Amino acid sequence: MESLTNIWSIVLLFVLRLGVPIFITLFIGYLLKRLDARWQAEARESRKATAAAAAKKPLAVPKPAGQRSMQPLYALDTSGVLPCWKVKGCTAAMQAACAASHQPNVACWQARTTAEGRLPSECKGCELHVPVPYVMAESRVLH
């Protein structure tokens, strides 16, 4: 009889040692699964609300060609613009050292960017600087 009690105590301790941690792990997994389901439902509702708001928002439709202004967009066109050395009042020595004075048909900031490898910091706030996503090799009119 005493050996049966020893066996039951070993089984009980084995269940406590392994069964309780397994049960706790499964319970936490169940709670996390419910939490994930709730988050997915909230995300679906958020996507639906965003889609509904986007559907209500009017689309920007471009004007027909006849209603657009006929003013062309200039890409790096320097005609009719004073050279930067005249705008800034540079001396002759400064003009000789500047890359912009050697290329009068190119925008000053573009010439300096090409010569120096990057856009100089003083060009970023200048009124002659036209920010474009890329530097073009030649100036041209875009229609």
N, C-alpha and C positions, 0 to 999 in steps of 0.2 A: 504494500500500500504506500509505503514511503517512497518508493521509486516512481509510482504514478504521480504523486504530488510533485516530485522533482521534475518530471517530464512536463507537467502542466505549468510549472513555474518557468521552465525554460521556454516553452511555447509562448507564454504570455509576455515574457521579456523580449523574445524575438519579434512578436507582433508590435510591441511598443517601440522597439528599436528601429524597425523597418516600416511598419504599417502607418504609424503616426506621421512621419515625414512624407511618405508617399501620399497619404490623404491630404496633408496640408498643401503639398505641391499641386495635386489635382484640383483642390479647392481654389487656390490662387490662379491656376490656369483657367478655370471656369469664370472667375471674376474678370480676368483680363479679356477673355473672349467676349463677355457681355459689354465691357467697356469699349472694346474695338468695334463691336456692332453698333453701339450708340454713336461713336465718332464717325463711322461710315455713314450712318443715317443723317447726321448733322452735315457732313460734307455733301451728300446728295442734295439736301435741302438748300444748302448754300449755293451749289451749282445751279439748281433750278431757279433760285431767286436772282442770281447773276444773269442767267440766260433770259429771264423774264424782263429784267431791267434793261438789258441790251436790246431786246426786241422792241421795247417801248421807246428807246432812244432813237431819234431820227438819224438816218444815215446822211453823211456829208456827200452830196451828189455834186460833181463838178458842173459848172455852167456850160451850156452848149458853146461851140466855137464862135458863134456870132455874137454872143453876149460877153465874151471875155474882153478884157482890155487888150489893146493891140501893142502895148509896150513890151518889147522883147526882154528876156532875162539875159543879162550879160554875165558871162563866166570869165573872170579875170581880164576884162576889157579895161585897158588903161587910157583909152582915148578920151580927151576932154577932162582929165584929172591932172591936177598939178603934181609934178614929181615930189616925192617925199622929202628930198633934200631942200626943196623950196618951201614946203609946208613947215618943216622943222627948222629952217634957217641954218643949215649946215655950212661950215666953212669949206674952202676949196680943199684943204688937207683932209677933212672928214669925207668929202665927196670922193676923193681919190682912193681912200681906203675902203669905201663902202661898195658892196657888190651890186647894190641897186642902181647906182649911177652908171655902171658899165653895161647894164641891160635896160635901157629906157622903155623898151616895148613890153616888158614884163612887170607885173605888179611888184612893188618894192619888197613886200613881205615874202613874196614867192621867190624872188631873187636871193634874198638873204637866207631863206629856208634851204634853198638848193645849195648855196655856198657854205653855210654853217652846219648843215645836216639836221637842224631842227628849228622850229619857229622861235625867234628871239622873244623874250618875255615882254619887251617894250612894244612889240607889234600887236600883242593881244588886245590892248586897250586903245589902239590907234584907230582914227576914223577911216583910214585908208585900208585897213585890214578887212577882207571879206572872208568870213569863215566858211570853208567848203570842206567836204569830207576827204578830198584828195587834191593834190596839186597837179594841174594839167601842164603839158609841155608847151602848149600854145594857147593864145586867147582866141575865143570864137564866140559867136552870138548863138544862143539857143532860142529856138522859136517854139 
